[in-house]
Amino acid sequence: MDLGNIPPARPVLIAGPTASGKSALAVRIVREGGGVIVNADALQVYANWRVLTARPSEAEEAALPHALYGHVARDQDYSVGHWLRDLAPLLDGPRPVIVGGTGLYFTALTEGLAEIPATPPQVRAEGDAMELAALIAGLDAASAERIDLANRARVQRAWEVLRATGRGIADWQADTAPPLLPLEDAEALVLRPDPDWLGHRIDLRFDQMLAGGALEEARMELPHWQPTRPSSRAIGAPELIAHLRGEMTLTEATAAAKLASRQYAKRQRTWFRNRMKAWQPVALP
């Protein structure tokens, strides 16, 4: 890709599925044209996961300016609204190169975000205890049509909003504030890798994560583990925790984690294909 066509002061957005190489592209852009690399991955914000979420290493963070990586505690709620508030002052500094795989972050940034009241703890606990099918059954029709019903986090969020406010999340989203960064004011790139190529990359990267200390990272998390926390949704975390508890072998945990990563990448590609049609596609092998 020719990066010379990107004006040096223009914000850059880089979306792509897990393991597609988007962070390497962000590094290249900042190294050649300046700016700060800003995280747009909902799991790389957590301090307790570095290896397992493929967060930049300490050396990588020291080599170039980085922001919004590992700044949230494991037990802290962190929503797209929190991310937008943390991001807003960065838009007035050096050129941001915003990179990640969380499509909702990019959509909220470029299209705006509805100001939905916070979910009361008792409603969150009620949702945590429910099966996915029951949550889906409790949604209003308009919201159910707009979200990925296979994504429990999205379904539960929609259920909680309706339960707490009496209004569906689709209705709230209709009252959306102006975006912080309209799409036309940024260079918006979306990586579109070949699925087979990406699948091989996912498998290889998880093996590298294990070699790089992912199991030890999970072992440190074990005394604090609560599966309902947002931070516990790190891909591979439930599987490695299950292995450490003696519930599956490491081989079984590795296979399950790789499968979960592939399924996650498929959901990401679907989101990007449906919601990022105006973005500039970057073809990969």
SVG drawing of the C-alpha trace seen along z (x, -y; Angstrom):
<svg xmlns="http://www.w3.org/2000/svg" viewBox="-41 -20 53 53">
<polyline fill="none" stroke="black" stroke-width="0.4" points="0.0,0.0 1.3,-3.5 1.2,-5.5 2.5,-8.6 -1.0,-9.6 -2.1,-10.1 -1.7,-13.7 0.5,-13.9 -2.0,-15.9 -5.0,-13.8 -6.4,-11.3 -6.2,-7.7 -8.6,-4.9 -7.5,-1.3 -10.1,1.5 -9.5,5.1 -10.2,8.6 -7.9,10.1 -4.4,11.2 -4.8,9.3 -1.7,7.1 -3.5,3.8 -1.2,2.8 1.9,3.3 0.3,0.9 -0.4,-1.7 3.2,-1.5 4.4,-2.0 2.2,-5.0 3.3,-6.7 6.9,-5.9 6.9,-7.3 4.4,-10.2 4.2,-10.9 1.3,-10.8 0.1,-8.7 -1.2,-5.2 -4.6,-5.1 -6.2,-1.8 -9.7,-0.9 -9.9,2.6 -12.3,3.2 -10.0,5.8 -6.6,4.2 -7.8,1.4 -7.4,3.8 -4.3,3.8 -4.4,7.5 -4.0,8.7 -1.1,7.9 0.0,11.2 -3.4,12.7 -4.9,9.6 -1.8,8.9 -1.4,5.6 1.9,3.8 4.8,4.8 6.5,2.4 9.3,1.9 6.8,1.2 4.9,-1.3 8.2,-3.0 9.4,-3.2 6.4,-5.2 3.6,-7.2 0.7,-5.0 -2.6,-5.8 -5.5,-4.0 -3.7,-0.7 -3.9,1.2 -5.3,-1.8 -8.4,0.0 -8.4,2.3 -9.8,5.8 -12.8,5.1 -13.7,1.8 -16.7,1.4 -15.6,-0.2 -18.0,-1.0 -17.8,-2.7 -18.9,-5.8 -15.9,-5.7 -13.7,-5.1 -15.1,-8.2 -14.6,-10.4 -11.0,-9.2 -10.4,-9.6 -11.8,-13.1 -8.8,-15.1 -6.5,-13.1 -8.2,-14.4 -6.7,-17.9 -3.1,-16.7 -0.7,-15.0 -2.4,-13.2 -4.2,-10.2 -3.8,-6.8 -6.7,-4.9 -6.4,-1.1 -8.4,1.8 -11.0,4.5 -13.9,3.2 -16.4,2.1 -18.7,0.4 -15.9,-1.9 -15.4,-3.1 -19.1,-3.4 -19.6,-5.5 -16.6,-7.7 -17.7,-8.4 -21.5,-8.2 -22.1,-9.3 -23.3,-7.6 -26.6,-7.8 -26.3,-9.0 -27.9,-5.9 -28.0,-6.0 -25.7,-3.6 -27.1,-0.2 -27.9,0.3 -25.9,3.1 -29.0,5.1 -30.1,5.2 -26.5,6.2 -26.6,9.0 -30.0,10.1 -28.7,10.2 -25.6,12.1 -27.7,14.9 -29.9,15.3 -29.3,17.7 -28.7,16.1 -32.1,17.4 -33.9,15.7 -32.1,12.4 -33.0,12.6 -36.7,13.3 -36.7,10.2 -35.6,7.8 -37.8,5.4 -38.2,6.2 -36.4,3.1 -33.3,3.7 -33.3,7.5 -33.2,6.7 -30.1,4.4 -27.7,6.5 -25.7,9.7 -27.9,12.2 -24.9,14.6 -22.9,12.0 -24.0,12.3 -22.4,9.1 -24.4,7.1 -27.6,9.0 -27.2,8.5 -26.4,4.8 -29.6,4.4 -31.6,6.3 -30.2,4.3 -31.1,1.0 -34.7,2.0 -35.0,3.4 -33.5,0.4 -35.0,-2.4 -38.1,-1.0 -36.8,-2.0 -35.1,0.2 -31.5,-0.4 -32.5,-1.0 -34.8,-3.8 -32.0,-5.4 -29.7,-5.1 -32.1,-7.1 -31.3,-10.1 -27.7,-10.1 -25.3,-13.0 -23.0,-14.3 -19.9,-12.2 -16.5,-13.3 -14.8,-12.5 -17.0,-12.3 -15.8,-9.7 -15.1,-12.3 -12.6,-14.0 -10.4,-10.9 -8.5,-8.4 -10.5,-5.3 -9.0,-1.9 -10.5,1.5 -8.3,4.6 -10.1,7.4 -7.9,10.6 -8.5,13.9 -10.2,16.1 -7.9,19.0 -4.8,16.8 -6.3,15.2 -7.1,18.6 -3.5,19.7 -2.4,16.4 -4.7,16.8 -3.5,20.3 0.2,19.3 -0.3,16.2 -2.0,18.2 1.0,20.6 3.2,17.5 1.1,16.2 1.6,19.4 5.3,19.3 5.3,15.6 3.7,16.2 -0.1,16.3 -0.5,19.3 1.5,17.5 -0.7,14.4 -3.8,16.5 -2.3,18.1 -1.8,14.6 -5.5,13.9 -6.8,17.1 -7.2,15.9 -9.2,12.9 -11.2,14.7 -14.9,13.8 -16.3,14.9 -19.0,12.2 -16.5,9.3 -16.0,7.6 -12.2,8.1 -12.8,11.9 -14.0,11.8 -10.4,11.8 -10.3,14.5 -8.6,17.6 -8.9,16.5 -11.8,18.9 -10.1,21.8 -6.7,21.2 -8.5,20.7 -10.3,24.0 -7.0,25.7 -5.5,24.3 -8.5,25.6 -7.9,29.0 -11.1,29.0 -9.3,29.6 -5.8,30.4 -3.6,27.6 -4.0,29.2 -7.8,29.0 -7.7,25.5 -5.5,24.4 -7.8,25.9 -10.8,24.3 -9.1,20.9 -8.1,21.0 -11.7,21.9 -13.0,19.0 -10.6,16.7 -11.6,17.8 -15.3,17.4 -14.6,13.9 -12.8,12.9 -15.8,14.1 -18.1,11.9 -15.7,9.0 -15.5,9.5 -19.3,9.5 -19.5,6.2 -16.9,4.5 -18.6,5.8 -22.0,4.5 -21.1,1.3 -18.0,0.1 -18.9,0.0 -17.7,-3.6 -14.2,-2.8 -11.2,-2.2 -10.6,1.6 -7.1,2.9 -6.8,6.3 -4.5,8.9 -3.3,12.3"/>
</svg>
